[in-house]
Amino acid sequence: MSRGNQRDKAREANLKKQAAMKKAHGMSGSELAKAKEIAAQKMREKQAAADARKAAQAQAAAANKK
């Protein structure tokens, strides 16, 4: 019977941990979705810039070989 208290304490600690994780970001669903979309758009812009830079380097390398 000595484990009963240990289980209760572990259960309470786990509930507190889950509650803290649930309210960690503090945004509603629509706010979170909007923030994710903004971050995704920034990453798409960065990727497009990187692709353009790589294409320019490849074109310059091809021009130097001629």
Buried (B, 14 or more C-beta within 10 A) or exposed (E): EEEEEEEEEEEEEEEEEEEEEEEEEEEEEEEEEEEEEEEEEEEEEEEEEEEEEEEEEEEEEEEEEE
